[in-house]
Amino acid sequence: MENQLFNLKDFYDGNSFDDYTYLGAHKADSGYTFRVYAPRAVRVTLIGEFNGWLEYDLIRPKNSNFFEGTFADVKPNMMYKYRVYSTPDEFVEHSDPYGFGMELRPGSASIIRELDEFKFTDDEWMSKRDVGYNNPVNIYELHLASWRQKEDGSWYTYTETGEMLVPYLKENGYTHVELMPITEHPADESWGYQNTCFYSPTSRYGTPAELMQMINHLHNNDIGVILDFVPIHFAVDGYGLGKFDGQALYEYPSDHVGCSEWGSYNFNFGRGEVRSFLQSAANYWLKEYHFDGLRMDAVSRAIFWLGDVKRGVNECAIKFIQTMNQGLKKRHKGIMLIAEDSTNYLKVTAPVEYDGLGFDYKWDMGWMNDTLEFFKLPPLYRTKSINKLTFSMA
């Protein structure tokens, strides 16, 4: 899958949608080629199962911000990390920002995965799916870890969950299932919104091939699958994206805007390579896994600095959202793009060509609280509480 025609200008301008075909670990004629973006690193080495966790030096081509190397003794499903040196003597071990797999916590190594292990058979579904404006849409929001567990408290695999989901969703009249974040994250107790690797489906429930099998099974039973995508912030764990090359790279350099209210780092939308990283991840899940849409988390924190209207609009973030949504729509027929946005910012669901953000829907933020509270009230008392039903839509 390696892309030899990677467009560096698009990468730096924030217009790339296929970073993952160039960066990360890719099968070569002999072994695997590794590439990592670390502009301010003085040295990057590769450690893994294939070399006894000793160091292979990656080479930095002249006038390049990338480090790369091809090694013959690397095999699929092996674990690896990068040692990123900020000085000749100081390094931090990082998982691969573009790694397709990751070991189970508390481990933090990336795992080499091949995305062609599973062959989809959902052509009929993919050809007929649509955004849902003229058809019923009923979405079941699902957290994989807590929906159902085995008697011993362990999790079902992606494949097992897919088998159980189909009859449940059909019995209850759902047209789609929306998976709460499945990109790798460190804490079992979380809902998955503190991500450490944006291209790795969490290993808690199995392999990428098993996730593909789950989606394929749902599609072949006429059920769409939406992914909860987190493009605003990321976990602070040292093996992740934070201070990747010794300094702020993916995050803002200033803590005043660099840290979120959830204790995570905010993505720096002012850097084109960060925008390319995120929109390539969005494209990756839609293209390689056949997801039917993305529900984008915390969009209000991108529109306004730290989500605060008084701080003003983050123009770089607006540009990122518009470029990403417009690009995804051009590449994928019938996908849904959904904004979790609680603001009254105009044109969130207008097309980009009409100065909108390009989303198809806004998530109903009032459903789980106001709407359900309204339904609980006896009919006699509903008239005085009608605002609970209408507020989120107004």
SVG drawing of the C-alpha trace seen along z (x, -y; Angstrom):
<svg xmlns="http://www.w3.org/2000/svg" viewBox="-53 -38 78 55">
<polyline fill="none" stroke="black" stroke-width="0.4" points="0.0,0.0 3.0,-2.3 2.6,-5.5 5.8,-6.4 4.2,-9.6 3.6,-11.3 3.0,-15.0 5.1,-16.9 3.5,-20.3 0.1,-19.0 1.4,-17.5 2.8,-20.9 -0.1,-22.9 -2.7,-20.8 -4.2,-19.3 -3.1,-15.7 -5.5,-12.9 -3.2,-9.9 -0.3,-10.4 -0.7,-6.9 0.3,-5.4 3.7,-7.0 4.4,-7.4 4.5,-4.5 5.5,-0.9 4.9,0.5 5.9,3.7 8.9,3.3 10.5,5.6 12.6,7.0 11.2,6.5 9.5,3.2 10.1,-0.5 9.6,-2.8 9.1,-6.6 8.5,-9.1 8.1,-12.8 10.2,-14.4 11.6,-17.8 13.5,-18.8 14.9,-15.5 18.7,-15.0 18.4,-11.2 15.6,-8.6 16.2,-4.9 13.9,-1.9 13.6,0.8 11.4,3.9 11.0,7.6 13.0,8.1 16.2,6.6 15.9,7.6 14.8,4.1 18.2,2.8 18.6,-0.2 18.5,-0.4 19.3,-4.0 16.9,-5.6 18.4,-7.9 17.5,-11.5 17.7,-12.4 19.3,-15.8 17.0,-18.8 14.3,-16.5 12.2,-16.5 11.6,-12.7 13.6,-9.7 13.4,-6.4 14.9,-3.0 14.2,0.4 15.0,3.6 14.8,7.2 14.3,9.0 10.9,7.4 7.8,9.5 4.0,8.8 2.5,8.7 5.9,7.7 6.0,4.9 8.1,1.8 8.8,-1.7 10.8,-4.8 13.4,-6.3 13.3,-10.0 16.4,-11.9 16.0,-15.6 19.7,-15.8 22.5,-13.3 21.9,-11.7 18.2,-12.3 15.4,-10.3 11.8,-9.3 10.3,-6.1 7.2,-6.7 4.7,-4.5 4.3,-5.2 1.9,-8.1 0.8,-6.3 0.9,-2.7 -2.0,-0.5 -1.9,1.6 -0.9,1.3 -0.3,3.8 -2.8,4.1 -2.3,1.6 -0.2,1.1 2.1,1.9 2.6,-0.9 4.4,0.6 3.0,0.3 2.3,3.5 2.9,4.1 -0.5,4.8 -1.4,5.5 -4.7,4.0 -5.3,6.4 -5.8,9.4 -9.6,9.1 -11.5,8.9 -14.8,7.0 -17.9,8.4 -20.2,5.4 -20.3,3.9 -24.1,3.8 -24.3,1.8 -21.5,-0.6 -23.2,-1.3 -26.6,-2.2 -25.7,-3.9 -26.6,-7.6 -26.6,-10.5 -30.1,-9.7 -32.0,-13.0 -34.9,-11.1 -34.8,-7.9 -35.4,-7.0 -32.2,-7.2 -32.2,-5.6 -28.7,-5.5 -27.7,-3.2 -24.7,-4.7 -22.5,-1.9 -19.6,-1.6 -18.0,1.8 -16.5,2.4 -19.7,2.0 -22.4,3.1 -21.9,6.8 -19.2,8.7 -18.4,12.4 -19.2,14.1 -15.5,13.7 -15.7,9.9 -13.6,10.1 -14.6,8.4 -16.1,9.9 -14.1,9.6 -15.1,7.3 -16.4,10.3 -18.4,11.7 -20.0,8.3 -21.0,8.0 -22.8,11.3 -24.7,10.3 -25.5,6.8 -27.4,7.7 -30.4,9.3 -30.5,6.7 -30.4,3.7 -32.9,5.2 -35.3,6.1 -35.2,2.5 -35.5,0.8 -32.0,-0.7 -30.6,-1.6 -27.1,-2.5 -24.7,-1.8 -22.3,-4.5 -19.2,-3.1 -17.8,-5.3 -14.1,-5.9 -12.2,-2.7 -8.9,-4.3 -6.3,-3.1 -6.5,-4.7 -4.8,-3.8 -7.6,-3.6 -10.2,-0.8 -12.5,-3.0 -12.7,-5.7 -15.1,-6.0 -12.1,-6.2 -11.9,-10.0 -8.3,-10.2 -6.5,-8.8 -2.9,-7.8 -2.8,-6.3 -5.2,-7.6 -4.7,-4.9 -4.9,-1.8 -8.2,-0.2 -7.9,0.7 -6.5,4.2 -9.0,4.8 -11.4,6.4 -9.0,7.9 -7.2,7.1 -7.9,4.7 -9.1,7.7 -11.6,8.6 -13.0,5.0 -13.3,5.1 -15.2,8.4 -17.6,6.9 -18.3,3.9 -18.7,6.2 -21.2,8.4 -23.3,5.3 -23.3,4.0 -24.4,7.3 -27.4,7.1 -28.2,3.5 -26.9,1.8 -24.6,-1.3 -21.6,-1.9 -20.6,-5.4 -17.3,-6.0 -16.9,-8.5 -13.8,-10.5 -11.8,-12.7 -9.8,-15.3 -9.6,-18.0 -7.3,-16.7 -5.1,-13.7 -3.8,-12.0 -0.7,-13.3 0.9,-9.8 4.6,-10.1 4.7,-7.4 2.0,-9.3 2.1,-12.4 3.0,-14.9 6.3,-16.7 7.0,-14.1 10.4,-15.4 11.3,-17.0 9.1,-20.0 5.5,-20.7 4.8,-19.3 1.2,-18.1 0.0,-20.4 0.2,-24.2 3.5,-25.3 1.7,-27.4 -0.2,-25.7 -2.7,-28.6 -4.3,-27.1 -2.3,-23.8 -4.2,-22.0 -7.9,-21.2 -10.4,-21.1 -10.1,-17.3 -6.4,-17.3 -5.3,-16.5 -3.3,-18.3 -5.2,-20.3 -4.1,-19.8 -2.4,-22.7 -4.5,-23.5 -2.1,-26.2 0.3,-23.6 -0.5,-22.1 1.1,-18.8 -1.1,-18.4 -4.2,-19.1 -3.0,-16.5 -2.4,-14.0 -6.0,-14.3 -7.8,-14.4 -5.7,-11.5 -6.9,-9.6 -10.5,-10.5 -10.0,-9.2 -8.3,-6.1 -11.2,-4.9 -13.7,-5.6 -11.6,-4.0 -9.8,-1.1 -12.6,-0.1 -15.7,-1.1 -17.2,-3.2 -20.3,-5.0 -19.7,-8.3 -17.9,-10.1 -19.4,-11.7 -16.8,-14.4 -16.3,-15.0 -16.0,-18.4 -16.3,-20.5 -17.2,-23.6 -13.6,-23.4 -12.3,-23.8 -14.7,-26.6 -13.8,-28.8 -10.5,-28.9 -11.0,-26.4 -14.7,-26.4 -15.0,-29.9 -17.0,-32.4 -15.2,-35.3 -11.8,-34.1 -13.0,-34.3 -13.1,-32.0 -10.1,-29.8 -9.7,-30.5 -7.1,-27.7 -9.5,-25.2 -12.3,-26.4 -10.1,-26.0 -9.2,-22.5 -12.8,-21.4 -13.9,-22.8 -11.0,-21.2 -11.5,-17.9 -15.2,-17.7 -15.2,-18.8 -12.3,-16.4 -14.1,-13.4 -17.3,-14.1 -15.5,-14.1 -13.8,-10.8 -16.7,-8.8 -20.2,-8.4 -23.1,-8.6 -21.1,-9.2 -22.6,-11.0 -20.5,-13.8 -22.0,-14.7 -20.8,-17.5 -21.0,-17.3 -21.5,-21.1 -23.4,-22.9 -22.8,-26.4 -25.0,-28.7 -22.2,-29.2 -23.8,-29.7 -23.7,-27.3 -22.3,-24.3 -24.4,-22.1 -24.1,-24.2 -21.9,-23.1 -18.4,-24.5 -19.1,-26.2 -21.7,-28.3 -19.3,-29.2 -20.5,-26.4 -18.5,-23.9 -19.7,-21.0 -21.4,-18.8 -24.6,-16.9 -26.0,-16.9 -25.5,-18.3 -25.6,-15.9 -28.7,-16.4 -26.9,-17.4 -30.2,-17.7 -31.4,-14.2 -29.9,-12.3 -30.8,-15.0 -33.6,-17.4 -35.6,-15.2 -35.6,-12.1 -36.4,-14.2 -39.4,-15.6 -40.6,-12.1 -40.4,-11.1 -42.9,-13.9 -46.6,-13.0 -48.6,-14.6 -50.1,-17.1 -46.8,-18.8 -45.3,-18.7 -46.8,-22.0 -44.8,-24.0 -41.6,-22.1 -41.9,-22.2 -38.6,-24.1 -36.9,-20.9 -38.1,-19.4 -37.3,-22.4 -34.2,-24.0 -31.6,-21.9 -33.2,-22.4 -33.5,-26.2"/>
</svg>
